[in-house]
Amino acid sequence: MMVDLVPVNEDVLEDLLTLAVAEAQPGEVMPPASGESPGEPRTTWTELRKGAFREYHRRCRVNPHAFVPEVTWAVKARGRIVGAARLALVDGDPEVREVGLWLGESYRGQGISSEVAYWAVAAAQTMDAKRLVARTLVGSAVARRSLERIGFEVADRDGGLVGTLTLP
Ligand SMILES: CC(C)(COP(=O)(O)OP(=O)(O)OC[C@H]1O[C@@H](n2cnc3c(N)ncnc32)[C@H](O)[C@@H]1OP(=O)(O)O)[C@@H](O)C(=O)NCCC(=O)NCCS
């Protein structure tokens, strides 16, 4: 399936939030909101979390006037917004980028993660990164399989997964 990565402008942001609320959990799609701890299970949507989702994506927009350590894109397939991907600096190390991806439940299991992986590798290479890392908080079998298929070396850590991929 052909996928596009598109900037998260305000219109796209509302479509993305609608999808996230209908077909994903806050813990899968965004960092903890202010006052929430990283280990807290985040399974339900609240107004606070919806606001934090918007602010998170606004913070992650490419800005020609300021350095942005993490950038997000919406993933589009068959003309619809189906999820979001991100690339982030890790501990300020220019050789590493953390990659993240979530899809709405009805778009999972259709091979979209492999398509997004091509884009993530290319984007990280243009940023002169040497390695990609991916982390999940829970040890999902689909996340493990999808990372392994892309070529990540996957290890269990703190109940979740850590994947590492050396870029060609
Ligand atoms: C993880 C996620 C991004 C994977 O994307 P996806 O496009 O659904 O993944 P794919 O369709 O490429 O499937 C990946 C593999 O998992 C396999 N798989 C699907 N359902 C499975 C299941 N229930 N158990 C085990 N493997 C499963 C697929 O068969 C495929 O393996 P294959 O290549 O050997 O056929 C997506 O499921 C998601 O958004 N999950 C919630 C957010 C998340 O956990 N993100 C962390 C990603 S690092």
The ligand as an ORCA input file, in Angstrom:
! r2SCAN-3c Opt
* xyz 0 1
  C       3.252     -1.591     15.899
  C       2.535     -1.094     14.648
  C       3.097      0.299     14.273
  C       2.864     -2.093     13.526
  O       2.405     -1.609     12.282
  P       1.558     -2.519     11.277
  O       1.532     -1.798      9.962
  O       0.281     -2.843     11.923
  O       2.487     -3.808     11.185
  P       2.490     -4.866      9.990
  O       1.159     -4.941      9.322
  O       3.691     -4.538      9.133
  O       2.718     -6.222     10.776
  C       3.947     -6.474     11.382
  C       4.127     -7.947     11.606
  O       3.348     -8.353     12.764
  C       2.607     -9.509     12.393
  N       1.412     -9.558     13.226
  C       0.210     -8.997     12.997
  N      -0.637     -9.265     14.011
  C       0.076    -10.043     14.885
  C      -0.213    -10.634     16.153
  N      -1.419    -10.499     16.717
  N       0.750    -11.339     16.775
  C       1.993    -11.471     16.225
  N       2.328    -10.913     15.043
  C       1.377    -10.219     14.391
  C       2.325     -9.336     10.939
  O       1.984    -10.572     10.332
  C       3.668     -8.825     10.454
  O       4.607     -9.892     10.385
  P       5.048    -10.542      8.965
  O       5.847     -9.498      8.300
  O       5.866    -11.716      9.355
  O       3.784    -10.868      8.240
  C       1.001     -0.987     14.827
  O       0.491     -2.252     15.129
  C       0.598      0.013     15.919
  O       0.319      1.160     15.599
  N       0.568     -0.426     17.213
  C       0.266      0.471     18.337
  C       1.361      1.484     18.595
  C       2.713      0.838     18.885
  O       2.825     -0.154     19.583
  N       3.789      1.470     18.358
  C       5.149      1.040     18.619
  C       5.857      0.711     17.357
  S       7.616      0.536     17.627
*
